[in-house]
Amino acid sequence: MFEGFEMDQINVGEASIFVRHGGDGPPIVVLHGHLRTSATWHRVAPRLVRRGFTVICPDFRGYGRSLAPAPTSDHTAHSKRAAAGDVVAVMAALGHHQFALAGHDRGSYVALRLALDHPEAVSRLALLDCIPISEHLSRGRGSREGCQQRPSAPGGSAKCSLTGRPSLVSKGVAASSCAARGRLGAELTAELHETPDLRCPRG
């Protein structure tokens, strides 16, 4: 797996991040989901390299070969904000200060947190199997079960099974293309910043 890729262990302060990277071209970071590691991308990463990208696949702090600090009572040591900061630090260590970013599952929420905290670093953003947190919280309020996505009809948009309202998510994938200055689309940015939960330091 990952033929031609280099493997490094990068110290980012309180954590040490294992990262696989390879290729020659515009950088793209791919972030794995919960209970997974960078090995998730073993088929995708080489294809991106063949398409002319430099591909960076880190293990989150506490996942795979990455080392993490001890948990804290406020959870900040293992928050999505902390993981996002690790990615920015890893990329700087590798010489990249702006990059495309794709995340799956938990990785999508870390990617979203990174784009909000460090918009200047993100040239493009793809969120895979991700319901924007603000939408998830707003639709889940008042229900013990939360919001479940109902598959959309051909040509239609996904809907919440609780409210029946259209969702920002279609077929389980949400993707947002950042503007040239690394900012999220206006509609998504406005929605996210209206949600106090996302401004919580716990990330």
C-alpha positions as CSV (number, residue, x, y, z in Angstrom):
1,M,0.0,0.0,0.0
2,F,1.0,3.6,-0.6
3,E,3.8,2.7,-3.0
4,G,6.1,5.7,-3.4
5,F,4.8,7.5,-0.3
6,E,7.0,8.7,2.5
7,M,6.2,8.3,6.1
8,D,7.1,10.8,8.8
9,Q,6.4,11.4,12.5
10,I,5.9,15.2,13.0
11,N,6.0,16.8,16.4
12,V,3.3,19.5,16.7
13,G,3.9,20.3,20.4
14,E,1.6,18.3,22.7
15,A,1.0,15.6,20.0
16,S,3.1,13.7,17.5
17,I,1.4,13.1,14.2
18,F,2.1,10.2,11.8
19,V,1.7,11.2,8.2
20,R,2.0,9.5,4.8
21,H,2.7,11.9,1.9
22,G,3.6,11.6,-1.7
23,G,3.3,13.1,-5.2
24,D,4.2,16.3,-6.8
25,G,1.7,19.0,-7.4
26,P,-1.0,21.0,-5.6
27,P,-1.3,19.7,-2.1
28,I,-4.5,18.0,-0.9
29,V,-5.0,16.6,2.7
30,V,-7.4,13.7,3.2
31,L,-8.7,13.0,6.7
32,H,-10.0,9.7,7.9
33,G,-13.1,8.9,9.9
34,H,-13.7,7.6,13.5
35,L,-11.9,4.4,14.4
36,R,-9.9,4.5,11.2
37,T,-6.5,5.7,10.2
38,S,-4.8,7.2,7.2
39,A,-4.7,3.7,5.7
40,T,-8.4,4.4,4.8
41,W,-7.1,6.2,1.7
42,H,-4.8,3.5,0.4
43,R,-6.7,3.2,-2.9
44,V,-7.6,6.9,-3.3
45,A,-4.3,8.5,-2.5
46,P,-2.3,6.8,-5.3
47,R,-5.0,7.8,-7.8
48,L,-4.8,11.4,-6.7
49,V,-1.0,11.3,-7.1
50,R,-1.4,10.0,-10.6
51,R,-3.8,13.0,-11.3
52,G,-1.0,15.3,-10.4
53,F,-1.5,16.1,-6.7
54,T,0.7,16.0,-3.6
55,V,-1.3,13.9,-1.2
56,I,-1.0,14.1,2.6
57,C,-2.7,11.5,4.8
58,P,-2.3,12.1,8.6
59,D,-3.4,9.9,11.5
60,F,-5.4,12.1,13.9
61,R,-3.9,12.5,17.4
62,G,-4.6,9.3,19.4
63,Y,-5.3,7.3,16.2
64,G,-3.1,4.8,14.5
65,R,0.6,5.7,15.0
66,S,0.0,9.3,16.2
67,L,0.6,10.1,19.8
68,A,-1.8,12.3,21.9
69,P,-1.7,14.0,25.2
70,A,-3.6,12.7,28.2
71,P,-7.4,13.6,28.2
72,T,-8.5,16.7,30.0
73,S,-11.7,17.4,31.8
74,D,-12.8,20.0,29.3
75,H,-12.0,17.6,26.3
76,T,-9.9,20.3,24.5
77,A,-6.9,17.9,24.2
78,H,-8.9,15.7,21.9
79,S,-11.3,18.2,20.3
80,K,-11.8,18.6,16.6
81,R,-10.3,22.1,17.0
82,A,-7.1,20.5,18.4
83,A,-7.0,17.9,15.5
84,A,-7.5,20.7,13.0
85,G,-4.6,22.6,14.5
86,D,-2.4,19.5,14.2
87,V,-3.2,19.3,10.4
88,V,-2.2,23.0,9.9
89,A,1.0,22.4,11.8
90,V,1.8,19.2,9.9
91,M,1.2,21.0,6.6
92,A,3.5,23.9,7.6
93,A,6.2,21.4,8.6
94,L,5.9,19.9,5.1
95,G,6.1,23.4,3.5
96,H,2.5,23.9,2.6
97,H,0.5,26.9,3.9
98,Q,-2.5,26.5,1.7
99,F,-4.1,23.3,0.5
100,A,-7.2,21.5,-0.6
101,L,-8.9,19.5,2.1
102,A,-11.2,16.5,2.1
103,G,-12.6,14.7,5.2
104,H,-14.7,11.6,5.7
105,D,-16.9,11.0,8.8
106,R,-15.1,12.5,11.8
107,G,-12.5,13.8,9.4
108,S,-15.2,15.9,7.7
109,Y,-16.0,17.7,11.0
110,V,-12.2,18.2,11.6
111,A,-12.0,19.6,8.1
112,L,-15.0,21.9,8.7
113,R,-13.4,23.1,12.0
114,L,-10.1,23.8,10.2
115,A,-11.8,25.8,7.5
116,L,-13.6,27.9,10.1
117,D,-10.5,28.5,12.2
118,H,-8.0,28.8,9.4
119,P,-9.8,29.9,6.3
120,E,-6.7,31.3,4.7
121,A,-5.2,27.8,4.7
122,V,-8.0,26.1,2.7
123,S,-8.3,26.5,-1.1
124,R,-11.0,23.8,-1.5
125,L,-13.1,21.8,0.9
126,A,-15.0,18.5,0.4
127,L,-17.0,17.0,3.3
128,L,-17.9,13.4,2.8
129,D,-20.7,11.6,4.7
130,C,-21.2,14.8,6.8
131,I,-24.3,16.6,8.0
132,P,-23.2,20.2,8.8
133,I,-23.2,20.3,12.6
134,S,-25.5,23.4,12.8
135,E,-28.2,21.5,10.8
136,H,-27.7,18.3,12.7
137,L,-28.2,20.1,16.0
138,S,-31.1,22.2,14.9
139,R,-33.1,19.3,13.5
140,G,-32.2,17.0,16.5
141,R,-33.5,19.4,19.1
142,G,-36.6,18.1,20.8
143,S,-36.0,14.6,19.6
144,R,-34.3,11.8,21.5
145,E,-33.4,10.1,18.2
146,G,-32.1,13.2,16.4
147,C,-32.3,13.6,12.6
148,Q,-32.0,10.7,10.3
149,Q,-31.5,11.4,6.6
150,R,-34.1,10.0,4.2
151,P,-32.7,9.1,0.7
152,S,-33.8,11.5,-1.9
153,A,-35.8,10.7,-5.0
154,P,-33.9,10.9,-8.3
155,G,-33.2,14.5,-9.1
156,G,-34.4,15.6,-5.6
157,S,-32.7,16.6,-2.4
158,A,-32.3,14.6,0.8
159,K,-34.8,15.2,3.5
160,C,-34.9,14.9,7.3
161,S,-37.1,12.0,8.3
162,L,-38.2,14.0,11.4
163,T,-39.2,17.3,9.8
164,G,-39.5,16.4,6.1
165,R,-37.5,19.6,5.3
166,P,-34.9,19.6,2.5
167,S,-31.4,19.0,3.8
168,L,-28.1,20.6,2.8
169,V,-26.9,17.1,2.4
170,S,-27.6,15.1,-0.8
171,K,-26.9,11.4,-1.0
172,G,-24.8,11.5,2.1
173,V,-22.2,13.9,0.7
174,A,-21.9,17.6,1.3
175,A,-19.2,19.5,-0.6
176,S,-18.3,23.1,-0.5
177,S,-15.9,24.9,-2.7
178,C,-14.0,27.6,-1.0
179,A,-13.4,30.9,-2.7
180,A,-10.0,32.0,-3.8
181,R,-9.2,33.6,-0.4
182,G,-10.1,30.3,1.4
183,R,-13.5,31.4,2.7
184,L,-16.5,29.1,2.9
185,G,-19.6,29.8,0.8
186,A,-21.7,32.6,2.2
187,E,-24.8,30.5,2.9
188,L,-22.9,27.8,4.8
189,T,-20.7,30.3,6.7
190,A,-23.7,32.3,7.8
191,E,-25.5,29.2,9.0
192,L,-22.5,27.9,10.9
193,H,-21.8,31.2,12.7
194,E,-25.4,31.4,13.8
195,T,-24.9,28.3,15.8
196,P,-23.4,29.0,19.3
197,D,-22.3,25.3,19.7
198,L,-19.7,25.8,16.9
199,R,-18.1,28.7,18.7
200,C,-17.5,26.6,21.9
201,P,-13.7,26.3,22.6
202,R,-14.2,22.6,23.0
203,G,-14.4,22.4,19.2
